[in-house]
Amino acid sequence: MARAPLAERLWFEAIMPVFLERFLLVVCTAAFYGVVISNSMQIDGHYRASIGIVLVGIAYILGHTVHRTNQAAQQASTTAAQVPFPAPKLEPKTSAPPPDSSEPARSSKAAPGAHPALTGSLEFPGFRENVKNVSLSIGGFHANVPLEGLRNKTFTGAAFSINGQVITPYLEGNHIYVDVSVYGGPGVPAVQVKKGAVTVDMPGWDRNSNESAFEVVNERGVPVFQMVYLTPTDISIRGTLVFGGGFLIVANETTSLTNPRDPFAFAPKPLFKYPSRLHRGESAE
């Protein structure tokens, strides 16, 4: 059954192209040169032209046949080269021996939230802050109050006492509050903060805020009061702060000065954009 196709392939792919290209084409070339060009047989010109046309036609047919045969062989070899190898067969896995009943069972399911690269029950430990103190600052002045003392009401001191005004944090529920009053004149509180409620009694002053900061600016846009919760337990008070008796503290982001000649030169940078009616809660940065 396999001999006939093999013989045909040998004939069409090897023997016939060689026979056509190496013998018949050579014969046609020799005959064309001997009869048409050199006219060794002394034939009339019309016969020579006719014989030349016939020989050229035969040579064209033979050449075209050889070309088609070679082209078919090349396509067959290319197709054979492009046939993919069959995928390797996987050997069936041997069943693992049953686990030793003396060892505790381990879950193969990753814990929720675990990194995909981790296996088993490993998880990221995470981080949590261990807060022990409440920090209160007025510019460059800092004070720490023990958080546990605010929780159990055992802390009876004060973070600051400025000309008779006590400024200290206290805890109610889950919130740390600081009460403070800043004066615009003798006995006239210009800004009051009490348990998160703010009162501003100076005409022409503007105020703006978000959930963690409150600011008051004067008619020149200079911050006169800021209370910023850097964290729920880290509170900063800044501004041109006038306390009882006209005592002035200018507190900016890093320093504090008492009774400077030009207080507005050391004022903190604005936290918000103004006017507040157009920029409610918009940060100045």
C-alpha positions as CSV (number, residue, x, y, z in Angstrom):
1,M,0.0,0.0,0.0
2,A,2.8,2.4,0.8
3,R,5.1,1.6,-2.2
4,A,2.9,3.3,-4.9
5,P,2.8,6.7,-3.2
6,L,6.6,6.4,-2.5
7,A,7.3,5.6,-6.1
8,E,5.1,8.5,-7.3
9,R,6.9,10.9,-4.9
10,L,10.3,9.8,-6.2
11,W,9.2,10.2,-9.8
12,F,7.5,13.6,-9.5
13,E,9.9,15.1,-6.9
14,A,13.3,13.7,-7.9
15,I,13.5,11.9,-11.3
16,M,11.1,14.0,-13.4
17,P,12.5,17.4,-12.5
18,V,16.1,16.2,-13.1
19,F,15.0,14.6,-16.5
20,L,13.3,17.8,-17.6
21,E,15.9,20.2,-16.4
22,R,19.1,18.3,-17.2
23,F,18.1,16.5,-20.4
24,L,15.1,17.9,-22.3
25,L,16.0,21.5,-21.7
26,V,19.6,20.8,-22.8
27,V,18.4,19.1,-25.9
28,C,16.1,22.0,-26.8
29,T,19.0,24.5,-26.2
30,A,21.4,22.4,-28.4
31,A,18.8,22.0,-31.2
32,F,18.0,25.8,-31.1
33,Y,21.7,26.7,-31.4
34,G,22.4,24.1,-34.1
35,V,19.4,24.6,-36.3
36,V,18.4,28.2,-35.8
37,I,21.5,30.1,-34.9
38,S,24.4,28.3,-36.6
39,N,22.2,26.7,-39.4
40,S,24.4,23.7,-39.6
41,M,21.8,21.9,-41.7
42,Q,21.4,24.8,-44.2
43,I,17.7,25.1,-43.8
44,D,15.7,27.9,-45.3
45,G,15.1,31.0,-43.2
46,H,11.3,30.5,-42.9
47,Y,11.8,27.0,-41.6
48,R,14.5,28.1,-39.2
49,A,12.2,30.7,-37.7
50,S,9.3,28.2,-37.4
51,I,11.6,25.6,-35.8
52,G,12.9,28.3,-33.4
53,I,9.5,29.3,-32.3
54,V,8.6,25.6,-31.7
55,L,11.8,25.0,-29.7
56,V,11.2,28.2,-27.6
57,G,7.6,27.1,-26.8
58,I,8.8,23.6,-25.8
59,A,11.5,25.0,-23.6
60,Y,9.0,27.4,-22.0
61,I,6.6,24.5,-21.2
62,L,9.5,22.4,-19.8
63,G,10.8,25.3,-17.7
64,H,7.4,26.1,-16.3
65,T,6.8,22.4,-15.4
66,V,10.1,22.3,-13.6
67,H,9.3,25.5,-11.7
68,R,5.8,24.2,-10.6
69,T,7.3,20.9,-9.5
70,N,10.0,22.6,-7.4
71,Q,7.4,25.0,-5.9
72,A,5.1,22.2,-4.9
73,A,8.0,20.4,-3.2
74,Q,9.0,23.5,-1.3
75,Q,5.4,24.1,-0.1
76,A,5.1,20.5,1.1
77,S,8.3,20.7,3.1
78,T,7.2,24.1,4.6
79,T,3.9,22.6,5.6
80,A,5.6,19.6,7.2
81,A,7.9,21.9,9.2
82,Q,4.9,23.9,10.5
83,V,3.0,20.9,11.9
84,P,3.2,21.2,15.7
85,F,4.5,18.4,17.8
86,P,1.8,16.7,19.8
87,A,1.6,17.9,23.3
88,P,3.4,15.7,25.8
89,K,1.1,13.6,27.9
90,L,1.2,14.1,31.6
91,E,1.8,11.2,33.7
92,P,-1.0,10.6,36.1
93,K,-0.1,11.8,39.6
94,T,0.3,9.1,42.2
95,S,-2.0,9.5,45.1
96,A,-0.3,10.9,48.1
97,P,-0.3,8.8,51.2
98,P,-2.9,9.8,53.7
99,P,-1.7,12.3,56.3
100,D,-0.6,11.1,59.6
101,S,-3.5,11.4,62.0
102,S,-1.1,12.4,64.8
103,E,-0.3,15.7,63.0
104,P,-2.8,18.6,63.2
105,A,-4.7,19.3,60.1
106,R,-3.6,22.3,58.1
107,S,-6.0,24.4,56.0
108,S,-4.9,24.9,52.4
109,K,-7.2,27.9,52.0
110,A,-5.4,31.3,52.4
111,A,-6.7,33.6,55.1
112,P,-8.9,36.5,53.9
113,G,-6.7,39.5,53.1
114,A,-3.5,37.5,52.8
115,H,-1.0,38.3,50.1
116,P,-1.4,36.0,47.0
117,A,2.3,35.1,47.3
118,L,1.7,33.7,50.8
119,T,0.4,30.2,51.5
120,G,-1.1,28.5,54.4
121,S,-2.4,30.7,57.3
122,L,0.3,33.4,57.1
123,E,-0.9,37.0,57.1
124,F,0.5,40.5,57.2
125,P,0.7,41.5,60.9
126,G,-0.5,45.1,60.2
127,F,0.3,48.1,62.4
128,R,-1.5,49.9,65.1
129,E,-0.4,53.0,67.0
130,N,0.0,52.7,70.8
131,V,-1.0,56.2,71.9
132,K,-0.1,57.0,75.5
133,N,-0.1,60.9,75.5
134,V,-2.2,63.7,74.1
135,S,0.1,66.4,72.6
136,L,-0.9,70.1,72.7
137,S,1.3,72.8,71.2
138,I,1.1,76.6,70.9
139,G,3.6,77.3,68.2
140,G,6.9,76.2,69.6
141,F,5.5,75.5,73.1
142,H,4.6,71.8,73.7
143,A,3.0,69.9,76.4
144,N,2.0,66.2,76.8
145,V,-0.9,65.0,78.9
146,P,-1.3,61.2,79.7
147,L,-4.2,59.8,77.8
148,E,-5.0,57.3,80.6
149,G,-5.3,60.2,83.0
150,L,-7.9,61.8,80.8
151,R,-9.8,58.6,80.5
152,N,-10.0,57.9,84.2
153,K,-10.2,61.6,85.2
154,T,-7.1,61.3,87.4
155,F,-5.2,64.1,85.6
156,T,-5.9,67.4,87.4
157,G,-3.1,69.6,86.0
158,A,-3.1,71.8,83.0
159,A,-1.1,71.8,79.8
160,F,-0.8,75.6,79.7
161,S,-1.9,78.4,82.1
162,I,-1.5,81.8,80.4
163,N,-2.4,84.9,82.4
164,G,-5.1,83.1,84.3
165,Q,-6.5,81.2,81.3
166,V,-6.1,77.4,81.5
167,I,-5.6,75.7,78.2
168,T,-5.6,71.9,78.5
169,P,-7.1,69.0,76.6
170,Y,-10.0,66.9,78.0
171,L,-11.8,63.8,76.8
172,E,-15.5,63.3,76.3
173,G,-16.6,60.1,74.5
174,N,-14.1,59.4,71.8
175,H,-13.1,63.1,71.2
176,I,-10.3,65.2,72.6
177,Y,-11.4,68.8,73.1
178,V,-9.4,72.0,73.9
179,D,-11.2,75.2,75.1
180,V,-9.5,78.5,74.4
181,S,-10.4,82.2,74.1
182,V,-8.5,84.8,72.1
183,Y,-9.3,88.5,72.8
184,G,-9.8,91.5,70.5
185,G,-9.6,94.0,73.3
186,P,-9.8,94.2,77.1
187,G,-12.4,91.7,78.2
188,V,-13.7,91.3,74.7
189,P,-13.2,87.7,73.4
190,A,-12.8,87.8,69.7
191,V,-12.6,84.0,69.2
192,Q,-13.9,81.4,71.5
193,V,-13.7,77.6,71.1
194,K,-15.6,75.5,73.6
195,K,-16.1,71.7,73.1
196,G,-15.7,72.2,69.3
197,A,-18.2,75.0,69.1
198,V,-16.6,78.2,67.7
199,T,-17.7,81.9,68.3
200,V,-16.2,84.8,66.3
201,D,-17.2,88.3,67.5
202,M,-15.1,90.5,65.3
203,P,-16.8,92.2,62.3
204,G,-14.9,91.8,59.0
205,W,-13.1,88.7,60.1
206,D,-13.6,85.6,58.0
207,R,-13.4,81.9,59.0
208,N,-13.0,78.6,57.2
209,S,-12.7,75.0,58.3
210,N,-12.8,71.3,57.6
211,E,-13.2,68.2,59.8
212,S,-9.7,68.6,61.3
213,A,-8.9,72.3,61.2
214,F,-10.5,75.7,62.0
215,E,-9.1,79.1,61.0
216,V,-10.0,82.8,61.5
217,V,-8.4,85.6,59.4
218,N,-8.6,89.3,60.0
219,E,-9.7,91.9,57.4
220,R,-6.2,91.7,55.9
221,G,-6.4,88.0,55.4
222,V,-3.8,87.3,58.1
223,P,-4.5,84.2,60.3
224,V,-5.3,85.3,63.9
225,F,-6.4,81.9,65.1
226,Q,-5.9,78.3,64.0
227,M,-6.7,75.1,65.7
228,V,-5.4,72.1,63.8
229,Y,-5.8,68.4,64.7
230,L,-2.7,66.8,63.2
231,T,-4.0,63.5,64.6
232,P,-6.9,62.9,66.9
233,T,-4.4,63.2,69.9
234,D,-2.0,65.8,68.5
235,I,-3.5,69.4,68.5
236,S,-1.7,72.6,67.4
237,I,-2.9,76.2,68.2
238,R,-1.5,79.0,66.1
239,G,-2.1,82.6,65.3
240,T,-1.7,86.1,66.8
241,L,-3.1,85.1,70.1
242,V,-4.1,87.9,72.6
243,F,-4.8,86.6,76.1
244,G,-6.1,88.3,79.2
245,G,-4.2,91.5,80.2
246,G,-3.1,92.0,76.6
247,F,-0.5,89.4,76.7
248,L,0.4,88.5,73.0
249,I,1.8,85.2,71.7
250,V,2.5,84.9,68.0
251,A,2.6,81.2,67.2
252,N,3.3,79.9,63.8
253,E,4.1,76.3,62.5
254,T,7.4,76.0,64.4
255,T,8.0,78.9,66.8
256,S,6.4,81.2,69.3
257,L,7.2,84.8,70.2
258,T,5.8,86.9,73.0
259,N,4.8,90.5,72.4
260,P,6.8,91.0,69.2
261,R,7.0,94.5,67.6
262,D,5.5,93.3,64.3
263,P,3.2,90.4,65.2
264,F,1.8,89.9,61.7
265,A,5.3,89.3,60.3
266,F,5.5,86.0,62.2
267,A,1.9,84.9,61.6
268,P,1.3,81.4,60.4
269,K,0.5,80.7,56.8
270,P,-3.2,80.5,55.8
271,L,-4.8,77.1,55.8
272,F,-7.7,77.8,53.5
273,K,-8.8,80.0,50.6
274,Y,-11.0,83.1,51.1
275,P,-13.6,84.4,51.0
276,S,-15.0,81.3,52.7
277,R,-18.4,81.8,51.0
278,L,-16.7,80.9,47.7
279,H,-14.1,78.4,49.0
280,R,-15.8,76.5,51.8
281,G,-13.3,74.0,53.1
282,E,-10.8,74.5,50.2
283,S,-7.2,74.1,51.3
284,A,-4.8,77.0,50.5
285,E,-2.2,74.6,49.1
